[in-house]
Amino acid sequence: MNLPHLYTSQGLGQLKFLLGHLRAQDRTCRLILISHGYLQLSIGITTNFLNVAYKDYYYWASPSWLTSLWHLISRLYFSIHIKKVWLPLTPHDNDVNLMEYFISQQFHPKQLVCLNRCNLYLQVLSVSNQVAADGVTIISPTLYGHQLTDRRSTLTWPAQGRPPQSDWLLWASAIGSLCSGTRILRPIDMEHCITHQKWFWFIDRGLNIYHSLDNI
């Protein structure tokens, strides 16, 4: 009967829609970029999510028009470069992106969903986001579901209620593999660490100095 494949037709229509508005740089393009940034932050990785394998990351991504397009792009092995798209900063020095680290440790997809909930609740993206100013001490309350009191993120995060205790037990165990007690295994140079967080105050334990950031 020579009928078109509906999934393919729909997907190609979505792809044309995306590329057309990205080229036009119109209002719809801005809305697409906002939606992309929201989903990128939710997923928590530093690579454009449209260019990674859908099957490895979709578990904790909220279903949307973009995720359906992502599924098609992944199946076709396409990659898309989008100008002006927002991406989390790539960690430097000994810093590690948390969701990418959890994936590398081969956690089960259901566990990754739990870890992502904790990630969103704490509003952290990398190990340095949970480390004190000395670059070696993990802020232990964050291992058990307590948000940071000395700094806040400048990003607009998806709403996430406090995850259940079972999630935090998994989170503490996963983060614990990067630490020895309360000290991270690979110290981070916090002075040169680019972050999305603004600090209210911090203590340099090495110099035993209290710093108050009055301009925040």
N, C-alpha and C positions, 0 to 999 in steps of 0.2 A: 504493500500500500504506500510505500515510500513516505511514511509519516516521519517528521523530525523528532529527534530524541529530546524530550521535554527538558530533562536536566541539563543537557548540553546547551540547548537553546537559551534557557534561562540564565545559565552561567555566563555564556558569551555576551548576553544582553547586559548583565551586571558589569562585566569587565569593560565593555564599551562605554557604559555609563560612567564608571570610575575614571577611565582614561580621558574621556571627553571633558569632564568637569575639572580634572586636574590640569588639563591643557588650557582650559578657559580661564582658570583662576578666578572663578566667580563665587557667589555666596554659597552655593551648594558645595563647592570645593572646600571652603572654610569649614562648613559643617562636617564634611567627610574627615578633614584633618582633626577636628575636635573629637569626633567619634573614634578615630584611629588612636589618638593620644590616650583617651580614656581606656580603651581596650589594651593598649600597650602597657600602661601602668598596671592594669589588673593582672596581666600575664606576668609582668615583672622581669622580663629579660631585656638585654641590651641590643639584641638584633631585631630588626623589623619583623614582627611576627608573621607578616605575609610571606616572608622568605624562609621560614622554617617549616619542618614537617608538621602538618596539622595533627596527625595521629598521636604525636608526642606531647602536645600542649593543649589540645582543645578541652580537656577534662575540667579545667578550672576557668575557662573563658565563657562569659555570658553569651548565650546564643543571640545572634543578630544578623543583619544584612551583611556586615563585614566578615563574620565568621563563615557564612555560607560561601562567600566569594573566596575566602582563604582556603576553604576545603577544595574548591575547584582548582585554584592556582597550584595548590600542593599536589593534586592528582595529575596535573599537566606538567609538573616540574618546571613551572615558570618562576621567574624572579622579577620583582618590580622595584624600581628605584623611584622614590617619591621625594621631591625637593621640599624643604621646610617641614618635613615630618618630625615630630618630637620623639626622641628616643632617650631612655635612661643613659646616664654617663657610664662609659666603660671603666670599670675599676682599674686603678694603677697600683704600682708597688706590690704589696702582698695582699691587697684587698681582693674580695671575691664577691661576685653577684650571687645572692642567696638562692634564687630559684634555679639558676643555671648549675649551681653547686649541687643542689638536691637532685636535680635530674641526672647529673653525672654520677651520683651515688646510687642510681638505679632504684630509687624508692618506687613502690607500687603507685599507680595512678591515684588510687583512693587516698594514699598517704600524701601525695603531692597536693591534692585538693585541701587536705587538712593544713598542711604547711603553708599553702598560699593564703588560707584564711588568717593564720597568725601573722603572716607577712603584711597583709592589708590592714589588720587591726593595729599593729605596731607602727605602720607607715614607714617601713624600712625596705631598702633595696639591696644593701650590701653589708658585709661584716662591719665595716667602719661605722655604719649608722648605729651600731650597738656597742661601740668601744669608747672608753673614756679618753680624755685628752692625752694620756700618756702613751696611747697607741698599743697597749698590751693588755689592759684590763677590760674584760667583758662586763657590761653593766648587767649584773646578775638578775635584777628584777624583771628584765625583758625576757628572760628565759621562761618565766612563769606567768606571763600575761599582763605585766604592768607596763604601761606606756611611759615613755621618757618624760622626765620633768625638767631636764636642763636644756632642751632644744625642741624645736618643732619643724616639721617639713613645710617647705614653701609650695609644695605641689597640692593640687586638688584631688583628693583620693576618693575612690568609690566608697560608699557607706558600707561598713562592716561592723556588725555587733561583736561583742566579745565571744570568741570561740569557746567550746566546752573544755573542761579540764583534760579530757583524753587527747585533745589536739595539742595542748601545752606540754604534756608529757612527751609526745612525739617530737615537738619542736625543741625542747630542751635536749633530748637525745641527739637530734640531728645537728644542732649548733654545737653540742658538746664534743662532737668528733673533730671540731676545729680548735678545741681548747684543751688545756691541761689545768684542771681546776677552774679558776677564774681568769687565767691568762691564755690569750690566744697563742697558738703555736708559731705563727709567723707575724711578728710585730709590724704595725702599720705606721708610716710617717704621717701623722694626722695634720701636721702643719702644711703639707703640700697635697692633702687629700681634697679633691673637689667634691662638694656634697650639695644635696638639695635641702639640707637642714640649716636652720638658723639657731645659734646657741644663745641662751639667756645668760649662762655663766658656766664655768667649768673649773676644775681643780687639776693643776699639773702636779701629779703625785711625785714625779721625779724631782721637781724643784720645790715641792710643798708650797705652791703659791695658788691663791684663790683669785680668779679672774672674773670680774663682773662686766658684761658687755652692755653698757648703758645705752648704746645706740639702737638696740633691738626693742 
